[in-house]
Amino acid sequence: MPPPLTIRSRAHDYTVEFHPDLGAALAAVVGGERAVWLVDRRLAALQAPALAAVVPESRLLMVEASEAAKSFEALTPVFLGLLERGLKRDGQLVVVGGGVLQDIGCFVASVLFRGLRWTLVPTTLLAQADSCIGSKSSINIGPYKNQLGTFYPPHRVLLTSTVLATLPPDEIRSGMGEIIKLQLLAGEAGYRELMADLDQFHGELPILEKWVGRSLAVKQPYIETDEFDRGVRNLLNYGHTFGHAYESATHYGIPHGIGVTLGMLTATFLSVRLGLVPATHYTELKAQLAPWHHPFGATLRKAELAQVFEAIRHDKKNTGTSVNCILTRGPGRMERRPVDFERELVPAVTEFIAHELAP
Ligand SMILES: NC(=O)c1ccc[n+]([C@@H]2O[C@H](COP(=O)([O-])OP(=O)(O)OC[C@H]3O[C@@H](n4cnc5c(N)ncnc54)[C@H](O)[C@@H]3O)[C@@H](O)[C@H]2O)c1
């Protein structure tokens, strides 16, 4: 198992600990008698015995993991449900689930009683390898995704790779999108090692655990240096401007991390067009990443281009006629740059979707 981490945060430092199984992770919650548990409904069904051993039914609130559930409008029953189950200022919230449950739990913990102790047990590959550290909550309002949020890290993150055994293949590939992104940010050596492991990968949990640990180690310095995302942390958005647009234009028909994979390819294709990186880098990436986004290229090809561009325009990172994109000069060499929307971005994205995703 990877060694534990201590993450520094302006709110409070917190630990990331690895456990042999879900039972051990849940049992490691300290002060559990004053806790109320917010659990992903699907996960709760899959892990009923492990949960029942630790979590009293009267203190359990289950939530569906969906984009609708992490909307501002859907939060009232969550707040009420937690209060009705006896959550108090000196208690704690324990959140068990993927990125959706994390976003809900983090938001709730940051505002309930003006800040409540909370523990996160992430159960998807994406949440384990990426979102569980970094303090962010993102909540949808009306048609606007992730527009509300707070920075409020959990006090502890309890991880176990065994819980990933029940994850559907698309969710594994979604998490892998963020893992690939972090290794591309880290540089050539990490990326090559990851690709070598993925060539042999058939769902082995030790491989996943290794890359969860390695991914968190890459992300840690970005979020510690720039927790509030004003500078270097922006680079973690490599692939996200396009990925978010692809998710939204397909009405969330593309899982988040797979959108990121398609978005990284788009950003790299655009980087070649702008003369930042040789075409050979893009060609290699295109071949290596194909199994990790298949068959969602076809989903993207069916999207309305106008909706893709509308979503990019409304991305929160835009200014004037330009869109701030994270572009690449190769592994370990990402940079933030304004890209002219009409002249540079639209032609490149149009060509990428029309010709680069053909079966
Ligand atoms: N706050 C952040 O820093 C941050 C970062 C990245 C993504 N996100 C958000 O996270 C969300 C995506 O999260 P996600 O990819 O973890 O997906 P998710 O939370 O939507 O879960 C995906 C599916 O897997 C199920 N599931 C969860 N754990 C399981 C398990 N162990 N076995 C079987 N099924 C399981 C869920 O019920 C759901 O159906 C998006 O809303 C995205 O915006 C937040």
The ligand as an SDF file (V2000), in Angstrom:
LIG
                    3D

 44 48  0  0  0  0  0  0  0  0999 V2000
  -14.6320   18.6140   -6.4290 N   0  0  0  0  0  0  0  0  0  0  0  0
  -13.6840   18.1750   -7.2180 C   0  0  0  0  0  0  0  0  0  0  0  0
  -12.5090   18.4400   -7.0000 O   0  0  0  0  0  0  0  0  0  0  0  0
  -14.0210   17.3390   -8.4080 C   0  0  0  0  0  0  0  0  0  0  0  0
  -12.9970   16.9120   -9.2760 C   0  0  0  0  0  0  0  0  0  0  0  0
  -13.3420   16.0920  -10.3520 C   0  0  0  0  0  0  0  0  0  0  0  0
  -14.6570   15.7320  -10.5540 C   0  0  0  0  0  0  0  0  0  0  0  0
  -15.6330   16.1880   -9.7090 N   0  0  0  0  0  0  0  0  0  0  0  0
  -17.0350   15.8190   -9.9120 C   0  0  0  0  0  0  0  0  0  0  0  0
  -17.1490   14.4440   -9.6320 O   0  0  0  0  0  0  0  0  0  0  0  0
  -18.2550   13.9120  -10.3560 C   0  0  0  0  0  0  0  0  0  0  0  0
  -17.8530   12.6150  -10.9920 C   0  0  0  0  0  0  0  0  0  0  0  0
  -17.4320   11.7740   -9.9570 O   0  0  0  0  0  0  0  0  0  0  0  0
  -17.0850   10.2420  -10.1920 P   0  0  0  0  0  0  0  0  0  0  0  0
  -16.4740   10.0500  -11.5090 O   0  0  0  0  0  0  0  0  0  0  0  0
  -16.3780    9.7860   -8.9940 O   0  0  0  0  0  0  0  0  0  0  0  0
  -18.5100    9.5850  -10.3460 O   0  0  0  0  0  0  0  0  0  0  0  0
  -19.8250    9.4280   -9.4670 P   0  0  0  0  0  0  0  0  0  0  0  0
  -19.6750    9.9060   -8.0830 O   0  0  0  0  0  0  0  0  0  0  0  0
  -20.9200   10.0150  -10.3070 O   0  0  0  0  0  0  0  0  0  0  0  0
  -19.9720    7.8440   -9.4850 O   0  0  0  0  0  0  0  0  0  0  0  0
  -20.0780    7.1700  -10.7250 C   0  0  0  0  0  0  0  0  0  0  0  0
  -20.9750    5.9560  -10.6000 C   0  0  0  0  0  0  0  0  0  0  0  0
  -20.2840    4.9490   -9.8650 O   0  0  0  0  0  0  0  0  0  0  0  0
  -21.1150    4.5060   -8.7650 C   0  0  0  0  0  0  0  0  0  0  0  0
  -20.1900    4.0440   -7.7540 N   0  0  0  0  0  0  0  0  0  0  0  0
  -19.4770    4.7450   -6.8480 C   0  0  0  0  0  0  0  0  0  0  0  0
  -18.6060    3.9580   -6.2100 N   0  0  0  0  0  0  0  0  0  0  0  0
  -18.7790    2.7130   -6.7170 C   0  0  0  0  0  0  0  0  0  0  0  0
  -18.1570    1.4650   -6.4850 C   0  0  0  0  0  0  0  0  0  0  0  0
  -17.1270    1.3350   -5.6390 N   0  0  0  0  0  0  0  0  0  0  0  0
  -18.5940    0.3830   -7.1860 N   0  0  0  0  0  0  0  0  0  0  0  0
  -19.6040    0.5040   -8.1010 C   0  0  0  0  0  0  0  0  0  0  0  0
  -20.2020    1.6460   -8.3780 N   0  0  0  0  0  0  0  0  0  0  0  0
  -19.7900    2.7520   -7.6900 C   0  0  0  0  0  0  0  0  0  0  0  0
  -21.9920    5.6830   -8.4560 C   0  0  0  0  0  0  0  0  0  0  0  0
  -23.1760    5.2810   -7.8110 O   0  0  0  0  0  0  0  0  0  0  0  0
  -22.2620    6.2300   -9.8530 C   0  0  0  0  0  0  0  0  0  0  0  0
  -23.2850    5.4860  -10.4790 O   0  0  0  0  0  0  0  0  0  0  0  0
  -18.6720   14.9750  -11.3460 C   0  0  0  0  0  0  0  0  0  0  0  0
  -19.8540   15.6060  -10.8850 O   0  0  0  0  0  0  0  0  0  0  0  0
  -17.5220   15.9580  -11.3240 C   0  0  0  0  0  0  0  0  0  0  0  0
  -17.9290   17.2820  -11.6110 O   0  0  0  0  0  0  0  0  0  0  0  0
  -15.3340   16.9670   -8.6240 C   0  0  0  0  0  0  0  0  0  0  0  0
  1  2  1  0
  2  3  2  0
  2  4  1  0
  4  5  1  0
  4 44  2  0
  5  6  2  0
  6  7  1  0
  7  8  2  0
  8  9  1  0
  8 44  1  0
  9 10  1  0
  9 42  1  0
 10 11  1  0
 11 12  1  0
 11 40  1  0
 12 13  1  0
 13 14  1  0
 14 15  2  0
 14 16  1  0
 14 17  1  0
 17 18  1  0
 18 19  2  0
 18 20  1  0
 18 21  1  0
 21 22  1  0
 22 23  1  0
 23 24  1  0
 23 38  1  0
 24 25  1  0
 25 26  1  0
 25 36  1  0
 26 27  1  0
 26 35  1  0
 27 28  2  0
 28 29  1  0
 29 30  1  0
 29 35  2  0
 30 31  1  0
 30 32  2  0
 32 33  1  0
 33 34  2  0
 34 35  1  0
 36 37  1  0
 36 38  1  0
 38 39  1  0
 40 41  1  0
 40 42  1  0
 42 43  1  0
M  CHG  2   8   1  16  -1
M  END
$$$$
